[in-house]
Amino acid sequence: MHVAILGTGNIGLAIAAHCCHHKHQATLWSPSGAGAAALASGQPLRYAGAIEGVAMPRVAHDLRAAIGNADLVFVALPANAHAGVLRQLGQCLNDVQPVIISALSSVSALVLDRELAARGVRARIAAFGSTPLTARRVSETEVRVLTLRTTLDMAALPVDQGPAAQALCSALFGERFRLNGDILAMSLANVNPIAHSALAVCNITRMEHAEQWPQYHYMTPYVARLIEAMDAERVALAAAAGTRLGTIHAHFHNSFDVPQTDLATIAAELHRRRGGPPGPTHPQHRFVLEDLPFGLVFFAAMGKILNVPTPVTCAMIAIAGALYGRAFEQENDVLQTLALDALSWPALQGLLRAGYPRA
């Protein structure tokens, strides 16, 4: 299988390593091109951890070239790049090229579907609630693949393409995928905005002073209680939308095979087993600048559409906004592109299940 991978960060490089390790062909592309410059010059990609080896993925310098002969397109970009890149992708994708978006946020798959609908094209879109693996980029040409998740929820757009999308994902990553709801469910399944925002706000002075701090060690009982309160609002949103999602405790259980106890105990056990990962050492970090507008702001917006109170989530947005002097509510370009606040719940439900109408 020829896989075009959009993104050259932690997950993009790890997906390329995974594909090459399992005898697939991989082509990397990123919007700036900077992240793959060394690989483009002919240096190999070295990977270690859960899988080990050396690979020679291709590097494309423009999006059309990247996806030209691909059998599958894998989107591994930060949420703040989704709207722009998915609009571009929608202008050059063809009917037989399926797309995987990992991890989905703010139902950004609808941006791609709307562009395709304008061309009369119908491509199968699969979306994950998280990344299929965890990884850390060591350098421009090295990545450490930490874990391959044992169970991962997924959905398809349109929903009736779920079984075919699941089979495709299993062919690439093995039998670990569970169909669960629609792309809204996958956007709500992403627990990173909740955990990351609480850790960042509660440890902001450590970030300002560039201190070294292991995340799980600082997910203390008080911080864990804050995360669990926001998580309860996330789960309530999913229930109101007709989907049952696991709690953040189940997420850690499925990802790292830890017992489903209270979050503080889970964090202590993960710290005992793994140490880090290290927390951010500067305030201008994706834990805030990406996870606030494309995670928490989206959750709050869905709370208004579904008439579900999200007071703790809204308080976190307000506190972070005061700390940073920014209006995070205005920074989600997916919400702006789709004008979700102007849609009724029945109208949004129709898009989530079937996508935009084709001529």
C-alpha positions in Angstrom: 0.0 0.0 0.0 1.2 3.5 -0.8 0.5 5.9 2.0 0.8 9.7 1.8 1.4 11.1 5.2 0.6 14.8 5.7 2.6 16.0 8.7 6.2 15.4 9.8 5.9 15.8 13.6 6.0 13.0 16.2 3.1 11.1 14.7 3.8 11.8 11.1 7.3 10.3 11.3 6.1 7.4 13.5 3.4 6.5 10.9 6.0 6.6 8.2 8.3 4.3 10.2 5.3 2.0 10.9 4.4 1.8 7.2 7.9 1.2 6.0 8.5 -1.4 8.8 5.5 -3.3 7.5 6.5 -3.1 3.9 4.2 -0.3 2.8 5.5 2.7 0.8 5.4 6.0 2.6 5.5 9.6 1.2 5.8 12.5 3.6 4.7 16.1 3.1 4.2 19.0 5.4 2.9 22.5 4.8 6.2 24.2 5.4 8.5 21.5 4.2 11.0 22.3 7.0 10.2 19.2 9.1 11.4 16.8 6.3 14.3 18.7 4.8 16.9 16.3 6.1 14.9 13.3 4.8 14.4 15.0 1.5 18.2 15.4 1.2 18.5 11.6 1.3 19.1 10.9 5.0 17.3 7.8 6.3 14.6 7.8 9.0 15.8 5.8 12.0 13.2 4.5 14.4 13.4 2.7 17.7 11.2 1.6 20.6 8.1 -0.5 19.9 9.6 -1.1 16.4 13.2 -0.7 15.4 14.9 -0.1 12.0 15.8 2.3 9.3 13.5 3.5 6.5 13.7 5.6 3.4 10.3 7.3 3.0 9.8 9.6 0.0 9.4 13.3 0.6 7.1 15.4 -1.6 7.5 19.1 -2.0 3.8 19.9 -2.8 0.5 18.3 -1.8 -0.6 17.2 -5.2 2.7 15.3 -5.7 2.4 13.8 -2.3 -1.1 12.2 -2.9 -0.7 11.7 -6.6 -0.3 7.9 -6.6 -1.3 7.2 -3.0 -3.7 4.5 -2.1 -4.4 6.2 1.2 -3.9 9.6 2.7 -3.1 9.9 6.4 -3.5 13.3 8.0 -1.1 13.7 11.0 -1.2 17.5 11.4 -1.8 19.7 14.4 -5.4 20.8 14.8 -4.6 24.4 13.9 -3.5 23.2 10.4 -6.6 21.1 9.7 -8.8 23.8 8.1 -6.2 25.1 5.7 -4.7 21.8 4.6 -8.0 20.0 4.4 -9.4 22.7 2.1 -6.3 22.1 -0.2 -6.7 18.4 0.0 -10.3 18.6 -1.0 -9.3 20.3 -4.2 -7.0 17.5 -5.4 -8.2 14.2 -3.9 -10.0 11.7 -6.1 -12.9 9.3 -5.5 -10.8 6.2 -4.8 -8.4 7.7 -2.3 -9.6 7.2 1.3 -8.4 9.5 4.1 -7.6 8.9 7.7 -7.6 11.9 10.1 -5.8 11.3 13.4 -6.7 12.6 15.9 -9.8 14.4 14.8 -10.8 17.7 16.5 -13.6 20.1 15.9 -15.3 17.8 13.3 -12.7 19.1 10.8 -13.5 16.2 8.5 -16.5 18.2 7.4 -14.1 20.9 6.0 -12.7 18.2 3.7 -16.1 16.8 2.8 -17.5 20.2 1.9 -14.6 20.8 -0.5 -15.1 17.4 -2.1 -18.9 18.0 -2.3 -18.3 21.2 -4.3 -16.4 19.1 -6.9 -19.0 16.2 -6.8 -16.3 13.9 -5.3 -17.1 11.3 -2.6 -14.0 10.0 -0.8 -14.3 7.7 2.3 -13.0 9.5 5.4 -12.0 7.6 8.6 -11.4 9.5 11.8 -9.7 8.4 15.1 -10.4 9.8 18.5 -6.7 9.6 19.2 -3.5 8.6 17.5 -3.0 4.9 16.7 0.4 5.1 18.3 2.4 7.3 20.6 5.8 8.6 19.6 8.4 11.2 20.3 10.5 12.8 17.5 14.2 12.8 18.6 15.6 14.7 15.7 14.7 15.5 12.0 15.6 11.9 11.1 14.9 10.0 14.3 11.7 9.0 16.0 11.0 6.8 19.0 7.7 4.8 18.7 6.5 4.4 22.2 3.3 2.3 22.0 0.7 1.0 19.5 -2.6 1.4 21.2 -4.4 -1.8 21.9 -7.9 -0.4 21.3 -8.9 2.7 19.4 -12.4 4.1 18.6 -13.0 5.2 15.0 -15.8 6.5 12.8 -16.4 7.1 9.1 -17.9 9.8 7.0 -20.4 8.9 5.7 -21.3 6.7 8.6 -22.5 3.8 6.4 -18.9 3.4 5.2 -17.8 2.4 8.7 -17.1 -1.3 8.0 -15.0 -0.6 4.9 -13.1 2.1 6.7 -12.5 -0.2 9.6 -11.1 -2.9 7.3 -8.8 -0.4 5.7 -7.4 0.8 9.1 -7.0 -2.8 10.2 -5.0 -3.6 7.1 -2.6 -0.9 8.0 -2.4 -1.1 11.8 -3.9 -4.5 12.8 -7.2 -5.5 14.4 -7.5 -2.8 17.1 -10.3 -0.6 15.8 -13.8 -0.2 17.2 -16.5 1.6 15.3 -18.2 4.1 17.7 -20.7 6.7 16.5 -19.8 9.4 14.0 -17.1 12.1 13.6 -18.6 14.2 16.4 -18.0 11.2 18.7 -14.4 11.1 17.6 -13.9 14.8 18.1 -15.3 14.4 21.7 -13.2 11.2 22.2 -10.0 13.2 22.2 -9.1 13.6 25.9 -5.9 15.6 25.3 -7.5 19.0 25.5 -8.8 18.2 28.9 -5.7 16.7 30.4 -3.3 19.1 28.6 -5.1 22.3 29.5 -5.4 21.4 33.2 -1.7 20.4 33.4 -0.6 23.6 31.6 -2.7 26.0 33.6 -1.9 24.4 36.9 1.8 24.3 36.1 2.1 27.6 34.2 4.9 29.0 36.4 7.0 25.9 35.7 6.5 26.5 32.0 7.4 30.2 32.4 10.6 29.3 34.2 11.5 26.5 31.7 11.5 23.9 34.5 11.8 20.2 33.7 8.7 18.5 35.1 7.3 15.0 34.3 3.6 15.2 33.4 2.2 12.2 35.2 4.1 13.1 38.4 2.3 16.5 38.4 -1.1 15.1 37.6 -1.6 15.3 41.4 -4.9 14.5 43.1 -6.1 18.2 42.9 -5.1 18.5 39.2 -6.7 15.1 38.5 -9.9 16.2 40.1 -10.1 19.2 37.8 -9.4 16.9 34.8 -12.2 14.5 35.9 -14.7 17.4 36.2 -14.0 18.5 32.6 -14.1 14.9 31.5 -17.6 14.4 33.0 -18.8 17.3 30.8 -17.2 15.8 27.7 -18.9 12.4 28.4 -22.2 14.2 29.0 -21.9 15.9 25.6 -21.4 12.6 23.9 -24.4 11.1 25.6 -26.6 14.1 24.5 -25.4 13.5 21.0 -26.4 9.8 21.2 -22.9 8.3 21.7 -21.4 6.5 24.6 -17.8 7.3 25.1 -15.4 5.9 27.7 -14.0 8.1 30.5 -10.5 9.4 30.6 -9.8 6.5 32.9 -10.8 4.0 30.1 -8.6 5.9 27.7 -5.5 5.4 29.8 -6.5 1.7 30.4 -6.8 1.1 26.6 -3.6 3.0 25.8 -1.3 1.7 28.5 -3.1 -1.3 30.1 -3.3 0.3 33.6 -6.2 -0.5 36.0 -9.2 1.8 35.7 -9.0 3.4 39.2 -9.1 7.2 40.0 -7.0 9.4 37.7 -4.5 10.4 40.3 -3.7 6.7 41.0 -3.4 6.0 37.3 -1.0 9.0 36.9 1.1 7.8 39.8 1.3 4.3 38.3 2.2 5.7 34.8 4.9 7.8 36.4 6.3 4.8 38.2 6.4 2.7 35.0 7.5 5.4 32.5 8.7 8.5 34.2 7.8 11.4 31.8 6.7 12.4 29.3 8.2 15.8 30.0 5.8 18.7 30.4 6.0 21.9 28.3 9.0 24.1 29.2 7.5 27.3 27.6 4.0 28.9 27.6 3.7 29.0 23.8 3.0 25.3 23.6 0.4 23.2 21.8 -1.0 22.1 25.2 -2.6 25.6 25.3 -2.4 27.2 21.8 -3.9 24.1 20.0 -5.8 22.2 22.7 -7.7 25.3 24.0 -9.2 26.6 20.8 -9.6 23.3 18.9 -10.5 21.2 21.9 -12.1 23.0 24.8 -13.6 25.8 22.7 -15.2 23.2 20.5 -16.6 21.3 23.5 -18.1 24.5 24.8 -19.6 25.3 21.4 -21.2 21.8 21.3 -22.6 22.4 24.8 -24.5 25.3 23.4 -25.8 23.4 20.4 -26.8 20.4 22.5 -28.0 22.4 25.5 -25.5 20.7 27.9 -23.9 22.8 30.6 -20.1 22.9 30.5 -19.2 25.3 33.4 -15.8 23.9 34.2 -14.7 23.7 30.6 -15.9 27.3 30.1 -14.1 28.4 33.3 -10.8 26.8 32.0 -11.2 28.7 28.7 -11.7 32.0 30.6 -8.8 31.4 33.0 -6.4 30.5 30.2 -7.6 33.5 28.2 -6.8 35.7 31.1 -3.4 34.2 31.6 -2.5 34.6 28.0 -4.3 37.8 27.2 -6.1 36.0 24.3 -9.6 35.3 23.2 -9.3 31.6 22.5 -13.0 31.5 21.6 -12.1 33.3 18.4 -9.2 31.2 17.3 -10.9 28.0 16.0 -10.9 28.4 12.2 -12.7 25.1 11.8 -15.8 26.4 13.6 -15.6 29.6 11.6 -15.2 27.8 8.3 -18.2 25.6 8.9 -20.3 28.2 10.8 -21.4 25.5 13.2 -23.0 28.0 15.5 -25.6 28.8 12.8 -26.7 25.2 12.4 -29.5 23.5 14.3 -28.7 20.1 15.9 -30.8 18.2 13.4 -29.0 19.9 10.5 -25.6 19.2 12.0 -26.7 15.6 12.7 -27.4 15.1 9.0 -23.9 16.4 8.0 -22.3 14.2 10.6 -24.0 11.1 9.2 -24.0 11.7 5.4 -21.8 14.7 4.8 -22.6 17.5 2.4 -25.0 16.8 -0.5 -23.5 16.2 -3.9 -25.0 17.5 -7.1 
